[in-house]
Amino acid sequence: MMRKLLLVCFSFWLFSSYAQETYTVNGVKDERPGLHAFINATLHVDYQTILENATLVIQKGEVVASGKDVKIPNGAIVHDLKGKHIYPSFIELSSNIGMPKSESSRSPGPQLGPKKDGAYNANDAIRAYFKAHEAFETKDSDADKMRKAGFGVVLTHNQDGLVRGTGTVVALHNGPENEIILKESASQHFSFDKGSSTQDNPSSLMGAIALIKQTYLDAKWYAKQNEMVDVSLAAFNNNMNYPQFFDAGGDKLYVLRADKLGDGFGVQYIIKGNGDEYQRLDEIKATNAQLILPVNYPEAIDVEDPFDALNVSLAEMKHWEMAPHNLKMVTDKGINYSITSDGLKDASKLSDMISQSLDAGLSEEQALKALTYNPAQFIKMGNKLGSLTKGKIANFIITDGSPVKKDTKIYENWVQGNPYKYQDYTLPELAGNYILNVGDDDYQLEVAGLPGKEKFKIVVNDTTSYDVKSEISKQLITLSFKDESKEEIGKIRLSGWLKEGGLSGNAKMPDGSWKEWNATLNEGDSPEKKEEDKEEEEKEEKAEIGSLVYPFVAHGNEEKPKAETILIKNATVWTNEADGVLENTDVLLENGKISKIGKGLSASGAREIDGTGKHLTPGIIDEHSHIAISRGVNEGSEAVTAEVNIEDVVDSEDINIYRQLSGGVVASQLLHGSANPIGGRSAIIKLKWGYSPEEMKIDWADKFIKFALGENVKQSNWGDRNTVRFPQTRMGVEQVFEDAFTRAREYEAKWKAYNGLSKRDKANATAPRKDLELETLVEILNSERFISCHSYVQSEINMLMEVAERYGFRINTFTHILEGYKLADKMKEHGVGGSTFSDWWAYKFEVNDAIPYNAALMHGEGVVTAINSDDAEMGRRLNQEAGKTMKYGGVAVEEALKMVTLNPAKLLHLDDRMGSIKVGKDADVVLWSDEPLSIYAKAEKTIIEGAVYFDRDEQAEKLDAIQAERARLVAKMQGEKSSGKPTQKAKPKSQIIYHCETEIENYSSLK
């Protein structure tokens, strides 16, 4: 037994001694223990523990001891760090160091399927199979850039694709890969950018989100089936055991989108943000997500030219000013985060950026925590990284002060106990301006540069100086120069030594005589004076910054609008009910509802608005809009994309929301475009300017989807390249619908059969694969989701109604429907409404038969008829568009008003709460200066659920405030330039205004 025990012990010793020796040693083997003791240092054991005159002992790449009373082991190499600091090295969580470069080659035509051969996923953007530790290759030039900035470890992954595979934790030591990889698989990574994939799908942000959702569902199904092999899904399931990271590139709304996506599958992502989280702090706090925050703060913009300044939005200016405050504001909100250098052109600028945040009030302790402790915890390596306690990896930096402050010198960065030296901390700091006295002569001596790399020169005046040859060896110094002001031949040669506050020694003059010399720092360049000046600067009152507004664009408000009790007196009230138009009538709005309608009303504490001579109507509802959508209105990559959802990409910051409020619009249906026969699901929102996307959505509304017919879906106007995707003809469009609903019926039948199994049989059966596309189509079959269909030509409109009837459902709305007048009787019989333009025609071939009497003729036939915008600009004047039906067709004024209020409410199934002024309905009303359909009418107040979101009475004041804020920021930016700080050129940025047919090639580059 003892013999066996000895054998085991010997084997363990042998393994321990040689476990890392996997390479043949070429030459003499180095068995030194790597034992070092760093004494007399200010030791920052972690972000909050500071020990003066302390000792750090490391051996074989690990911390052996740290503290004040540490005994120095025999044989240790001792480093005296008196006056110097030791900090844990930083940890970077957003890196692609050592990863292969992504290559992308676009096919000459559409690429409908994946390029990657093998048993992989059907989409090239799903790269869960990628293992960073297998692909990692040391590239010390990149690692050294990070080391110089203070980093010792990175979490690196391949930044390519929607699902990017695993990340690996790597020490930034120039050693073999199998020694510097600290954790093979530490994380799984996601993004909204499909990266190098040239596959058409996804072509939009909502398509990317839908594909990730479907991948989660497919992976869950895959784990319980034995029908197929998918390497991507198998890896995806395996990778779910690691922390999940999401790069939410874009803006603060993308953080919310990423978190919502994860919540749908019970996953809490660690989310890389964008540095503008301060703009939606409450919502981001509610996600409970840990964040990775960049510090790539923008430079001031060169606005000297007033025309250049016009190219800069107020939001850009305000973000320049407020970006450095992001970390402090996130900290104050109690959100846990780490700091990343990702996004900086040069990682060495990290401390410069963080210094700006320190000036904005961020504590040094919190900055250090976000660079050391927090990232170690995020990757579950707090037992090895993030501090300098016993047993931790010996990753630390030696500095002359706090490494998160500007101009702090990092002398050395030790990684796994290996030193990387950037400056010699034993050399004195000589930079400064000196008074050099040589005998009876005084000179101005200027010294610049880092220790060991100083350059000396004699300064005569602002335009004249001459170099001084220098040589420094530890505490000894030799200088020589020629005094150009004298006619003597030869140089003055100085030999001396360094002393506190200057230099001194003996000088050999050109004539051979000896004189004493000394150089004394100018008072303003002394360390004591510099420290005093620094303290004085810190005491100075911080520059004021502008107010945070919601949303963070021009016309945003410092406070989000809140519901009030409002009494509107003596207005002409257009009820859209049996009461018709009521003269000199009061309307009371309470608790977000219409509380009372009558004459002589009163309400204690109510805000009274004089409506004398004014007109009060229900708020306008736009049945067909494409405003407030991020990164693509079309997912046109496939013929059927019912899985995508506009609700996932609502953009609450779109200025068109405010513009349409100024035209009396209170709600809109945000529709997918018309790139395919079956497009995406829609979002129905109230235009609650300043609120988040989720708060804007009408959560009680029925669900809708966009279908399309005509030229767009068969790609007749997409160019010669797009001749591959089915359908290419109108006949083919019908077959897409037939095929889609046939598949949906079969899908529903499979699930019904499965759900009908007994508990025992179900346990032995494989559930059908859940398909988001077919789930949506089943909702249509069961009248749980309703169709709004882009349409023009009579024959196709007939066709779709017949398809719907064959499958037992009805089309809800034909939108555009410019040939609706030709078959209004059939529309009435089918039960479908029409949402049309007032007078658009002849803008493409299939619109040639359009007439401006269309709306009146459909209305006359009893079809519920609405006027829509489909256009951000037209959405501001839908009241006038409705008024045109009075000219073209003689529609009565009250009926014309209903075409932009009650009728779209009916088409969207909102009319039980919206579309008319009736007690109990939502307080969504507009006060007009004139009769509402008049070209002279202006929306004076637009009220949603009792809160005033647009008030024309405040517009002049608001515009003055915007102008004043721009002027203040322009002056501040000019000050930055005049002080010599870097600036960037003003670059005009245009907003994409979406229409039905808008297709974008590279959604990843768009907001």
N, C-alpha and C positions, 0 to 999 in steps of 0.2 A: 504493500500500500504506500509506504514511504517513498519507495523507488518511483512509483507512478506519479506521486505528488511532485517529487523533484523534477521528473521529466516534464510535467505540465508547466512548472515554474520556469524551467530552462527554456521551454518552447515560447512561453509568454515573453520572457526577457529577449529572446532572439527576435521574435516578431516586433516587439517594441523598438528594439535597437535598429532594425533594418527595414521597418515597415515602409519608409519613404524612399528607400533606395531602389527605384525601379529602372534607373538608367546606369549604364556602364560608366565608371569614372575614368576619364582620360587624364592621366597625370597623377599627382599626389593627392590623396584623399584628405579633405579638410574636416577634421573632427572637432574643431574648436566649439565650445558650448554656446557661443553667442551670448555670453553673460555680460550685461552692462548695468551699471548703476549711475543714475542721473541724480546728482545731489544739489542741494541749496536752491531748488527750483520753486517757483510758485506753481503748485500742482493742482490742476483742475481735474479732480478724480472723475467727476461727471459734470453735467451742466449746472449743478447747484452746490457742489461741494468743492471748496477752495482751501488748500492747505499751504501756508507760507513755509519757506525753508524746508521743503519736504523732499523725500527721496522716492524715486521710481526704479525698481529693479526688474529687468526682463531677462529671460533665458529661453533660447530656442523658439523665439517668436511669440512667447507668452509672458504676461505680466506675472512675476513671482511675488512681488510685494509692492505696496505703495502706502506712504504715510510719512509721519514726522519722525518716528523713532525706529526707522527701519535699519537693521544691521546690514552693512555692506558685505556680501559674501567674499570669501577668499577667491582670488583669481579674476574678479570682475574688472572690466575696463570702466574706469570712473570718469564721468563727464561733469564738470563743475558748471552749473547753469545759474550761477548767482545773477540776479537781475533779469532772468529769463522765465518764460512760462511754458508749461506743458499742457496741452489739451488733447482730448481724444480726437482722432481724425474724423472727418466728416463722412457721411454715407449718402451716396447718390442713388435714388430709386427710379430714375427715368433716364436710362442710358442705352445705347446700342453699341458700346465699345466691343470690339472683337467679333461683331456679327458680319455676315456676308452682305455685300451691297445688293440691294434689290434691283432687278432689271425688268424692264417692261417694254414689250414690242407690240404695238397695236396692229391688229389684223387689218387688211385693206377693207374688209366689210364687217358687218355685225358678227360678233362672236357670241353665239347663244349658249354654248356649253363650255365646260372647263377644258383647259389645255393640258393639265397635268394628267399623265397616264397612270393607271393603277387603281387599286381599290380605295380611292380617296373620295372625298365629298364631291357632290355635284356642282359645287361652287368654289372657284379658285381663291376666293377671299376668306374661306374657312380653312385656316392653317393650324389647327389645334395640334397636328402631328409634329410641328416643329419643336425641336428640343435645343434650347440655347446652349446647354453645356456640351452637346455633341458638335455644334457648329463653331463654338468659340475658338478663336485664335488670338494669341497675344499680339498686341500691336503697341509697343512701348511708347511710341511717339504720342499716341492718343492718351495713353495712361499718364504720361508725364505731365500733360497739360492739366489733367485733373489733380495730380499730386501737388503741383505748384499752387493750386487753389485751396489745398487743405484736405482733399478727399483721400481716403485710404481704401474704400470698398465701394463697389457699384453693384446694383442689380441691373443686369443687362439683358435685353431681349431683342428679338427681331421686330423692328417697328414697321411691320408690313402686314396689312390685312385687317379684317374685322375681328377675327379670332386668331391671335398671333402665336399661340403655343406657350411654352413655358419660358420663364426667365431663370437665370442662374446668378448666384452671388459670387463675385470675383474680387479678390484682393488685387490692388493695383501695384503688384510687385512684378518685376521683370524676370519671372521664373517660368518653369514649365507649367503647362496648363493644368496638369493633374495635381499640382501642388497649390496653385493659387485659386482654384475653384473651391470655394468654401461650402457651397450648398448646390448640388446638381440642379434640382428642380425646386425652386422656391416660390413660384407664382405662376398664375395663368393670366394672360393679357388680352385685352379687348380694345377696340377703338371704333369710331364711326367712319373711318376712312378705309376704303377697300384696297388702297395701296397699289401694288404693281399689277394686280389682276386686270386683265384686259377684257374679261367677260362683261357683256353688256349689263347684266344684273349684278348688283344694284346700280341704278343711275341717279339715285336721289338719296337724301338723308333718310326719308321715311322708308325707302327700300332697304337701306342698310339696317335700320332698326328691325324691320320685319324679318329680314334674313337671320339676324341674331336670335330673335324670338323663336323662329322656326327651328333653328339649330338646337336650342335648349329642348324643345319638344321632341325633336328627332333623337337627340341623345338619350332622353328618358325612355323613349320607345325602344331604341336600339339595345339598351341594357337588358331588355326583357324578351328579346326575340332571337331566333336562330335561323333567319331566312337569308341573311346577307352579311357581307363583311364591309365595313366602312372604317378604314384606319383613322380618319379624321374624327369620327364620332366616338370611337373607342378611346382615343387620346383625350378628347374633350371630357369624357366621363372620368377618366383617371385624373385629369388635371383639376377637377373640382375639389380635390383634397387640399389644394394649396390656396393661399390667399389670392383673391381675385382682384386684379388691377384693371382700371378702365381709363384710357387716355381720352378725356372728353374735349378734344381740340375744338375750338370755336369761340364760345363765350360762356358766361355764367349759366345761361339757359341749358347748355349742353351738359353741365353738371347735373342739373335737375332731370334731364332726359335719361342720362346714364343711370341715375339712382332709381328712377321709376321703372326702367327696364329690368334692373336687378330685382326690385321689389316684387315684380310679377312672377319671379321664380325663386323667391326666398333667398336671394343672394345679396349680401352687403358688399358692394365694391369699395376698394380704396381708389379714389378718383383723382386723377391729375386734372387740376383746374387750369384757369387761364389768366389769373391775376386780377380779375375784375369781380371777384366774389362779393366784395363790399356792396355791389349794386343790388344784390338780392340776398342779403344775409339771413333774414328770417326764414326764407324758404330753404336755403342751403343748410342752415342749422337743423331744420326739421328732417333732413334726410338721414341724420345720424351717421353720415359718411365721414371717414377719415380722408383728408385731402393731401395731395402733393401740389405745392404752390410754386409757380415760377416767380422769379424776381427780375425778369427782363423788362424793366421799366422803360417806357419810351423816352427818347430825348425830346427836348423842346423843339418846336417846329419853327423854321425860319419864316417869320411873318412880316419882315421889313417891308416887302412889297404888299400894299393893301389888296391888290388883286390876288396875290398868292394866298393871303389870309382868307379870302372868300372861299377858297377850296378846302378849308379846314372846318369840319363840323364842330359845333359846340361840344358834342360828346367826346370827340378826340381831344379837344383842349382840356376839358374837365378830367378826363382819364389821365392825361399826362400829369396833372397836378395831384390827383388823388391816388394813383397807382401805388406810390410808396407807402400809403396808409393802409393798404389792404391787409398786410400781416397783423398790424395792431388791431384793426377792426375785427378780423377773424378771431384773433386771440381773445378779445374782450367778449366775443359772443360765445366763448367756450367751445369752439370747434378745434378738434385735434388735427394737427397737420405736420408735414415735413416740408423742408425747403429743397427745391431742385435748381440746379444750374442749367438745366435743359432750356433752350431758347436763347441763351447768351451766346454771342458770337465767340466770346473768349471767357472760359470759366474763371480766369484770374480776376475778372471784374466782379466776381461774386461778392466780395467784401464791400466794394464800392456801392453795389446795389443795396445790400443789407444795411449799410450805413445810412442810406436815405430813409430806410424804415426805422432805424434807431432814432434819427432826427424827428421822425413822425410820432415817436412815443413808444415804439416797440422796445421791450426790455432786452438787454443783452442775454439774460438767462433764457428767455423764451426762444431767441434766435438760435442759441447753442443747442437747446433741447430739440428744436426742429431739424437740426443738422446731424444729431448724434443719437440721442436716446429714442426719439420717436421713430425714425426710420428703422432702427434695430428692432423695435417692437413690431412694426408693421410687417416685417419679414420673419418674425418669430425667431430672431437671433439675439435677443437681449442677453442671453447667457454667454455670448461670445463677443458682442460688439456694443459700442455706444458709451463705454466708460472704461476706466483704468483700474479696476479692482482685480484681485488675484484670480487667475485662471482665464482672464480675457485675452484675446489676441492683441499682441503688442503693436497696435496701430495708433500713432500719436504724432503730433506736430510740436515743434519747438519754435516759439515766437518771442517777439519783444512786447507783446500785448495781446489784446483780444483779437482773435482772427476774424471776427465779424465786423471789425471797424476798418475804415478806409486807412490805407498807408501802413497798416500793421505788416511787419516783416515776418514771413515764414522762413526760418533759417533751414530747418530740416523737416522732412516728413518720413517717419519710420513706418514701414509697412511689413507686417509679419516679422518684426524685429530687424528688418533690413533698412539701412539709412539711405535717404536720398537728400543730398545736400545742395542747397540753392544759395546760401550765403554763409560766410564764416562768422559765427556769433562771437568768436574770440577777438575779432578785429574791432577796433574802435569806430565809432560813428564820427566822421570828420566833416560831413557836408554842412556848409554854412558860409557866412561872410565874416572875414577876419580883418583885423588891423595888423598888418605885418610891419614890425619895427626892426630895421637892420641898421644898427649904429644910430646915426642922426636922421636917417630917412624912414618915412612911413609910406606904406603901399596898401592898396585895397586888394586883398587876396580872396578870391572866390573859389570855393571847393564844392564840386557837384559830383553826384554818383554814389553808388552803393559801396560799402566797405570792401576794400581790395580792388575796386574799379574806379577810384576817384579820378577826377580830372581837375587840375589846378590851373588858375590863370590870374594874371595881374590885370585889374580893371583900372584904366586911366580915366575914362569918361564913358558916356552912353554909347559912343561909337568906336572907341579904341580900347583894345585889350591885347595882351600877348600871353601865349601859353607858358606854363611852367613845367619843366620836366620833373617827374617825381618817382620816388621808389620808397616803398614802405615795407618793413619787415618787423612784424610784431609791434614793439613799442618804439622802434627806431625809424627815422624818416630822413630822406635826402631829397633836397630840392635844388634846382638850378634854373636861372633865368638871366636874360640880358636886359639891363635897364636901358630902354630905348631913348630915354630922355637925356642920357649922358653920352658923352663922346668916348668914354672909356672902351678899350678893346677887351673883350672877354666877358665871362659870365660871373654872376654872383652865385657862389655855391654854398648851400646851407646844409649843415649836418646837425641833427638834434634828436629829440625824443618827444614823445607825447606826454602831456600832463593834463590834469583836470582843467577844462575850460580853454585849452589851447595847446600850443607847441612852443618849444624853446630849444636853444643850442648855440652853436658857433658857426660863424660865416667866414668863408675865405673870399675876400674881395678881389676884383680884377687886378688890382695893383699888388696883390700878394699879402696884404695885411689881414689880420684877424679881428673880427668884431662879434659881439654877442647879438643874438636875434631872438625875438619871440613873436608869436602870433596869438592874438586874443580874440575870441568870438565877440562880434558885436552884441550888444545887450539884447537886441531883439531876436538873435539866433541862439541864445543860450537855452539849454534844456529846461531850465527853470522858467524862463520867459515864455517858451513855447507852451509849456504846461499851463502857465497862467492864462495865456491867450486862449488856449483850448477850453479851459474851464469857463472863461468869460463868455466864449461863444456859446457854450452849452447853457449858460444862464440866460442868454438873450431870449427874448420872447419869440416863440415860433411864429413863422409867417402864417397869416390866416389863409384858410382854404375855403373854396366855395361850398355851397350846400349840396348835400346829396339829394337827388330828385328821382322820382319814380314816374315813368321809366327814365333811364339815364340818357335822355336825349332832350333836345330843345322842346319846350312846352311841357316837360315833365313837371310834377308838383312835389314840393317838399313834404307834403302830407298826402297820402292817398285819399281820394274822395270818400266821404262817409255819408251814410244815409241820414237824412234830416227829416224833421216834421216840417213840411212846406205847405203853405196855403197860398194858392194862386187865385187872385181876386179879379172878378169882372172881365174875364176873358171870353172870347168866342170859342166855344168848345166843340170840336169835331169828334163826336163820340164813336162813329162807325157802328153804332147800335141803332135800335128802332127809334130812339129819341132824336137821331139826326144831329143837326147843328144847333147848339144852345147858345143864345146870346147872353152877355153879361152874367156869366155863371162862374161860380167858385168851385175849385177842386182841391180837396185836402189829401195830401200824401203823407202816410204814416207807416212806420215800420216796413218800408219798402213796398207798400201796397197803396192802391187807390182806395182811400178810406171813405170819403164822402164826395158827392156831387150835388150842388144846389146853389141857392142864392143866399147871401147874407150869412155865410158860414163863419165861424170863429174857432180858434184853437189856441189854448194857452201855451205860450212858449214857442209857437210855430214861427218859422221864418216866412214873412209875408212878401209876396211878389205881386206887384201891380200889373195885371194883365189887361188893363184898359186899352182898347184899340189893338190888342194883340190876339193871336190865334193859338189855341192849344190843341195839338193833335197827338194821337199815338205815335210812338217812335217809329221811324222807318226801318224796315227789315229787308235786307238784301239777300234774296234767295240764292244768288249765284255770284260769289266773290272769290278772289284769289289773293287778297291782301293777307298780311300777318302769317306768312308761311316761310319756313327756313329751308334753304338748300334744295330747291326743286319742287315744282308743282306737279310734275309728271314722273311716274315710274314707268317709262315707256319701253322697258327692255323686253317685256313679254306681252303676249296678247291678253292675258288674264293676270291681274295683279290685285285681286281682292284682299290679299293679305296686308297690304300697306294701309296706313291710317294717317290722315292729316292731323288727327288729334295728337300724334307723337311729335309734331313739328310746328306747333303754333308758336308764332313769334310775337310776344307781347310788346316788343320794343319798336314795332313798325310804325313810323310816323304817319302812315296812311290811316291808322286807327283814329288818330286825333283829327286828321283832315276830314274823315268821314263823319266824326262826331260833329264837326262844324257844319255839316250838311244835314244834321238831324238823324243820322243812322244810329240805331241802338243795338242792332244785332245783325249777324251775317252768317250764312252758311259758307264755310271755306271748303271749296270743292277741289278735288283732284282734277288734273287737266284731261285732255281728250286724245291722248296718244295711243290708247288701246280700247278695244271694245268694252272690256270690263276693267275699270280703273280701280282707284283706291277708295277707302271709306272717308267720309267727310267729317268735319268738325263744325259744330254749331256753337257760336260764341256770342256773348254780349260784349260790347266794346268798352270794357271796364279799364280805361286808360290808367296805367300805373300798377295794375294788379298782375299777378303771375299768370302764365298760360292756364294752369289748372283752375285758378279762380275765375278765369274768363269763360270757361266752358259751361254750357247749360247742362248740368248733370242730369236733369230730369227729362231732357229732350229724347225723342225717338232717334234711332240710328239710321243713317242714310249712306248711300254709296253712289259713286259716279259711273254711269255707263256712257258710251259714245258711239256715234254712227258717222258715216261720211268719209270725207277726204282724209282727215287726220289719221283715223284708225287703220286705213289701208295704206297709209304712208305714200300717198300719191304726190305729196308736196314735200317729201323728206330728202329728195335728191336721188341720184342714180345709185348711190352706195347701198341704200336701204331697200333692197329687193329680196331679202331672204326671209324675214320674219313673216309668218302667216298671221293674218290674212293680207292679201294684196288686191282683193276685189270686194265689192259689196256682197256678192254671194258668199264669199268666204267669211264675212262678218257674221252672217246668220249661222253658219256652221260652228263658229266659235261659241255662240250662245247655246246652241243645241248640245254641243259636246260638253260645255261647262255644266249645264244643269243636269244632263244625263249622269255625269260623274258625281255631281252633288247628291243626286237621288241614291246612287249606288253606295256612296260614302255613308249617307244617313242610314241606309238599310244595314250596312255592316255594323254600325254602332248600336242600332236597335237590337240586332241579333246578339251582339256581345253583351249588352246590358240586360238582355232577357235571360241570360244563362243563370243557372243556379250558382250559389256561392262556391260549391265544389267544382263545377265545370269551369267557372270563371277562373278559379285558381290554377287550372291546368291549361288555360287558353292564353293566347297572346292577344292583347288589346289591339285594335286597329291603330295605325299611325294617325296621330292627330295632325290635321292639315289646316293651317290658318286660312288658306284660300278657300278650301271647300267648306270649312265651318261657316264662313261668311255667306257663301252661296246657299247653304242650307237655311241660314237665317232669312234670306230672301224668299225661299220656297215656303217658309212658315210664317211669312208676313211679320217677321221680327226686325227686318231691316228693309229700307225702302229706297227705290231707284229714282235718281234724278238723271235724266239721259240727255246728253248733248245731241242735238238733232237738227236737220235742215230739210232733207228731201222727203216728200210725201211717201214714196214707195218704201223707204226704210222705216219710217215711222209706223206704217201699217204692219210691216214685217215684225217689228219688235213687239207690238201689241199682240200679234197672233202667237208669237213664241211664248209670251207671258201667259196667255190664256191656255195654251197647250199644257203648260206646267203648273197651272192652277194658282197663279198670283196676278197682280196688276202692277203696271208701271205707275209710279206715284206722280212724277212730273216730267214733262218734256221741256227741256230748257233750250234756249235760242228759238227752236220751233218756228222758224220764219216761214215755213209753208203750212203752218197750223190752220190757216184760213181755208185751206183746201180740204181738210178732213176734220173740221171741228166737230161735226156731228158724230163721227166715229170716236173721237176723243171723249166726248160727253158720254157716249154709250159705254166705253171702256172704264170711265171713271178717273181719267188722268187729267191733271192740271197742266197749264202752260205758263212758263216763265220766259218772257221774250224781251227783245230790245224794242224800243219805241220806234226808231226810224233808221236802223242800220240796214244797208243793202248793198249788193254788188261789190263787196270787198273780196270775194273769191267766186269761183264758177258756180258752186252749188248754192249760192245765195242770189243768183240772178232773178229768181222769181219772187224774192221778198218784196213786200209792200208795207208802207207805214200804217195801213189800216188793219194789219194782222191782229193786234191786241183787241181792237174794238170788235172785230168779227168773231173771234173766239169767245169773247165776253158775251156777245149777243147770243151765241149758241148755248150759253149756260156753262161754259168751261170756266173753272176757277183760274183767273188770269192774273199774272203778276208781271211787273216790269223789273228787270234785274240789271246789274251793271256789267259783270264780267271784266271790269276795268277799274283800276284804282282811282283814276281821275273822274270817271262818270259816277262813281259811288258817292261823290260829294254833292251831286245835284240830281238825285233820283226823284225829288219832288217835281223838278222841271220836266224830267223824262216822263213822269206820269201825266203831267199836264198836256203833253203832246197828244195823248189819246183823245183829248177834248177837241183838238183841231182835226186830227185824222180819225174820224169816225163818230164824233159828237157824243162821246161818253160823258155822262153826267158827272159833275165835279166831285160829288161824294164817292161815286163809284171809281173815278180815276184815282182819288186819294187811297182808296182801299187797295189799289194795285201795288202800292209800295208799303202797305201797313197790314191790314187784316188778311188780304189774300195770300201774301207770302207766309204769314203766320199759319194760315190754313194748310198751305202746301207743306210746311215744315212741322205740322201737327203741334203748333205752339199756341193756337188760338184760344185755348181754354185759359191762358194766362197772359197773352200778349195780343197786340193788334188792334185793340179798341180801348176806349176809356169807359171802364165799367167798374163799379165797386167790387173789390176783391181781386182784381187783376194786378199784375206787377206794375209798379209806378214807373213805367218806361214811357215818358212823354217828352214832347218838344214844344217850346214856346216860340212862335214865329212873329216876326215884325209885321207881316202882311198875310193876305190869304195864302195858304200853304203851297198852292201850286203856281203861284204867280212868279214871274221871273224876278220880281223885286223882293220876294220874301227871303228873309235871312233867319236862320236858326239862331235865336238869341240865347236860349238855354236848352241844353240836351241833358235830360235826367234819366238815369237808369236805376231802378229799384230805390228811388228816393234820394239818390246822390247826384249832385250836379257835376257832370263830367266835362261839359263845355259851357262857358259863360262868356258871351260876347262882350258884356260890360267890363270884364276883366282883361280883355285881349290887349288893349292899348298898354295897360300896366305891365302885362306879361311880356309884351314885345320890348318895352323899355328895359325891363329887367334882363331879358336875353341880350339886348344890345350892350347893356352895362357890364354884364358878366363876360361877354366876348372882349370888350375893351380892356377889362381888368386882366384877363388871361393873356391877351396880346401884349400888354405892357409887361407882364411878368415874363413871357417868353423872350421879349426883346431884352429884358434885363439879363436873362441867362446868356444870350448871345454876346451882349456887351461885356459881360464878365469873363468871356473867353471859354465858356462851356460849349461842348459840341451841340450842334443842332442838326435836324433833318429837314430835307426839302418838303415843302407842302405838295401833297399829291392828291389830285381830285379823285374822289371815290364815287362811283355811280351805283345806284341801287337798281337791281333787276326788278322790273315791274312785271309780274307774271300775268299771262293770259292763258286761255285753254291750251294753246298749241306750243307754249314755251317749253323747249327742250334744252337742257344744258349738258355739255359733254363731260365736264370734270366737276362734279358736285363737291368734291373734297376741298376745292379752293374757294368755295362760296360760303357766305354766312347762311 
